[in-house]
Amino acid sequence: MSRMNADIKLGAASPVMTITNENISTQMQKIYDTLNILASGIQTLNDDTQRLSNESIRLQSSIESITQEFSSLKLSIQEQSSFLDGVKRNQEILQQDLASLKQKVDDMQYVSYDGTLIWKITNFHEKM
């Protein structure tokens, strides 16, 4: 190969290498930008995951609290229902006792121990 031929080949290779280095540099910058975007997206997803995890823990705690409160209210309602059933039974017994006492009072008003009946005249002075 002649010296001139070598210079042409070197001269010809040099602009190709420069173009290739610039092209590689541009591609590397694009890759770097893409990696930054992806890293930012991953960080956002991690933040969202943490936020959702915290929210899930808070909601689970609320559910447990509401479940305990519900159980407590259910027990209270059952106790009140039992109490009201007892009050109802007592009221029925008292109603029967009252009816029995009324009947005894009515029966005693017309009973005579010596064979005579006693008549009660209300407002006697007004009627005379």
Legacy VTK file of the C-alpha trace (Angstrom):
# vtk DataFile Version 3.0
C-alpha trace
ASCII
DATASET POLYDATA
POINTS 128 float
0.000 0.000 0.000
1.317 3.400 -0.797
1.634 6.215 1.676
-1.062 8.235 -0.062
-3.451 5.345 0.063
-2.838 5.004 3.815
-3.561 8.728 4.375
-6.813 8.460 2.504
-7.839 5.450 4.503
-6.885 7.187 7.762
-8.546 10.389 6.628
-11.616 8.493 5.599
-11.776 6.568 8.883
-11.472 9.634 11.039
-14.784 11.364 10.064
-16.624 8.032 10.440
-15.201 7.618 13.920
-16.218 11.165 14.862
-19.734 10.585 13.625
-19.869 7.290 15.471
-18.603 8.864 18.736
-21.185 11.653 18.457
-23.884 9.104 17.674
-22.826 6.967 20.664
-22.759 10.050 22.893
-26.287 11.021 21.776
-27.535 7.475 22.299
-25.880 7.324 25.739
-27.591 10.617 26.699
-30.957 9.219 25.571
-30.357 6.032 27.576
-29.326 8.108 30.600
-32.479 10.243 30.305
-34.615 7.117 29.929
-32.980 5.566 33.010
-33.656 8.759 34.983
-37.304 8.694 33.916
-37.598 5.010 34.857
-35.864 5.587 38.207
-38.244 8.452 38.937
-41.190 6.216 38.007
-39.903 3.449 40.259
-39.533 5.925 43.141
-43.083 7.132 42.564
-44.337 3.542 42.576
-42.417 2.826 45.787
-43.929 5.932 47.390
-47.398 4.859 46.268
-46.788 1.353 47.608
-45.747 2.758 50.991
-48.730 5.116 51.095
-51.127 2.296 50.206
-49.525 0.036 52.776
-49.979 2.678 55.472
-53.560 3.243 54.370
-54.199 -0.502 54.457
-52.833 -0.735 58.012
-54.998 2.218 59.086
-58.101 0.674 57.505
-57.364 -2.725 59.062
-57.100 -1.056 62.458
-60.398 0.749 61.841
-62.059 -2.510 60.830
-60.851 -4.220 64.015
-62.077 -1.305 66.124
-65.478 -1.275 64.423
-65.748 -5.059 64.789
-65.095 -4.799 68.529
-67.585 -1.961 68.839
-70.156 -3.961 66.860
-69.677 -6.974 69.151
-70.058 -4.739 72.193
-73.237 -3.164 70.798
-74.633 -6.582 69.919
-74.030 -7.801 73.475
-75.608 -4.628 74.866
-78.682 -5.109 72.680
-78.996 -8.722 73.824
-78.747 -7.629 77.469
-81.372 -4.915 76.942
-83.627 -7.385 75.179
-83.332 -9.813 78.100
-84.008 -6.990 80.541
-87.076 -5.854 78.584
-88.364 -9.436 78.440
-88.053 -9.597 82.239
-89.811 -6.240 82.613
-92.592 -7.440 80.311
-93.073 -10.620 82.372
-93.131 -8.585 85.586
-95.631 -6.165 84.055
-97.902 -9.059 83.046
-97.721 -10.486 86.572
-98.478 -7.058 88.061
-101.418 -6.642 85.662
-102.795 -9.999 86.840
-102.258 -9.050 90.483
-103.996 -5.707 89.902
-106.945 -7.387 88.211
-107.157 -9.855 91.094
-107.042 -7.048 93.664
-109.758 -5.127 91.811
-111.936 -8.209 91.807
-111.370 -8.706 95.561
-112.244 -5.056 96.270
-115.379 -5.336 94.150
-116.337 -8.564 95.893
-115.722 -7.022 99.353
-117.977 -4.061 98.648
-121.024 -6.278 98.394
-120.218 -8.777 101.149
-122.171 -8.605 104.315
-120.999 -10.407 107.420
-124.261 -10.180 109.342
-126.608 -10.980 106.524
-127.443 -7.409 105.635
-126.276 -5.512 102.652
-124.659 -2.154 103.000
-125.529 0.358 100.390
-123.250 3.220 99.701
-124.902 6.310 98.412
-122.482 8.808 97.042
-123.164 12.511 97.516
-126.076 11.793 99.888
-126.249 15.353 101.158
-126.566 16.747 97.665
-129.296 14.329 96.732
-131.406 15.080 99.808
LINES 1 129
128 0 1 2 3 4 5 6 7 8 9 10 11 12 13 14 15 16 17 18 19 20 21 22 23 24 25 26 27 28 29 30 31 32 33 34 35 36 37 38 39 40 41 42 43 44 45 46 47 48 49 50 51 52 53 54 55 56 57 58 59 60 61 62 63 64 65 66 67 68 69 70 71 72 73 74 75 76 77 78 79 80 81 82 83 84 85 86 87 88 89 90 91 92 93 94 95 96 97 98 99 100 101 102 103 104 105 106 107 108 109 110 111 112 113 114 115 116 117 118 119 120 121 122 123 124 125 126 127
